[in-house]
């Protein structure tokens, strides 16, 4: 493609849709100007970008000049050069009803040209390692080995740092290009266990290292490895994750063993479009850490941001990312959908409830918004992509069966949600219904040929019945096991 | 509202799986309350007759047998030179000649009128009738409304429902 077409127009530069209001233009300009101001920016080229942004604002903020400028633009808004999106609905139409109804929407975003390899952007990666007393022994040794191996895998253009924490944090390796790896390895070996787990301490120190090298042309990511629960600082952690998300820093969590709080770690990581993973056996630490690393280096577009408004009489019940890594999504706008990888599309399923009042019109707008993305692999900002989920209303249900991709995704998502529900019920003391849901889950797992997971679910159902509690590892095994099933469902449907 | 046939839980219209017991809601009503036309009843009566002991005349006239690969069932087709494949559900104006709903047609994405197979003097042809999830021969998706020749042993898929075509070679 020619250089000219690669050049972002003023709208793309500010991350705006063509029909943006003056208010939105002003807001986008302030945001970009703050980020790119010569007093603050660190990367070569950002000062030019700053001047360009100012030029864009001067034109777009003036109604007359904006109209003149618009006339010079090609008719259709610039198509996204690297990404395409497809939308599928569970039903060909909605039905005019006196009661609420459900509809599912599957959104997939994938590389436009799968064969075209885009050079992997350099990383700004920080490992945050829990060194609390409970990590003592094998766990700590295996974490050290995994960290050392990860460091050896780093490429010369990558920036890498390591932080360890208990109830306070230490920087083991400050963020920089790593040359003397043997020396650094010995520093990792020196980490000693001791103390309680205060995740905020580790996160803040890790973010501090990442902040030194924030750069739009790098993928910034923090990987937290922990085996314990944090107490009292959850809110501070979540706020830090919000800050990370606004700076396009991803946070992933790897939980080791049975005692960490998976719900908290999911809440933390999903704020940046990422998720938590469960390491039941410490022997798997290296494998999972390397998998995580590979997916980060494979990033095509970092965290896709969905800004949206729901239609009148429409509510969003649930949203779940099926690929590249399964995980529930926070339902607020803007929603962090997660990354698109070069070899794996981003697939998200949404569940909408349509109220009777909405089904009175001929067409229901479920969701109207835009998808914004940052691509470290691309120097120029990518224009946002307009997204509209809408469906017509008829008196009778449509003829065609739902697309297979949706049936398959939901058959697995149903299991994940049953698990979620059973755990919530157990927590709330509703043991009877929790037991019933776990037993149902076990039956379906068995039907789908997942014997081991079915057995675990049944065992937990028995635990609930007899002792009125779930075992920590059983609960996590079922959760991450049903999540893994979702991923395989997404792969099969391709 | 959709009432789950397994646990009687009431789900919202448009739900595809029961939120209480996880059973698949769609298609299950097709299996329990079948509204069949006489045409199809005859067709399935022939099927049943075949599965116990095939009448010699039926075997003689059978020019194509559909082997449902997931369940292993065989559906011989004899008297028609042309038949449509699909699944029957309530309030449907045009019925398929062969109803595949007993074979998980809905879950496999078979449309109500999915495809047609016919016999000509020289060849056996299949045509996709603009189905939602497509018709495939040996894994290759067919363009809708265009006839494609079938050979003995070909595996066709209606959506994800796989059927091996066994032709009588004379």
Interface residues (C-beta under 8 A of the other chain):
Chain A: X90 X91 X94 X95 X97 X99 X100 X101 X102 X103 X104 X353 X354 X396 X399 X400 X401 X402 X403 X404 X406 X407 X410 X411 X414 X415 X417 X418 X437 X440 X441 X443 X444
Chain B: X1 X12 X13 X14 X15 X16 X17 X19 X20 X21 X22 X24 X26 X27 X91 X92 X106 X107 X108 X109 X110 X111 X112 X131 X132 X133 X159 X160
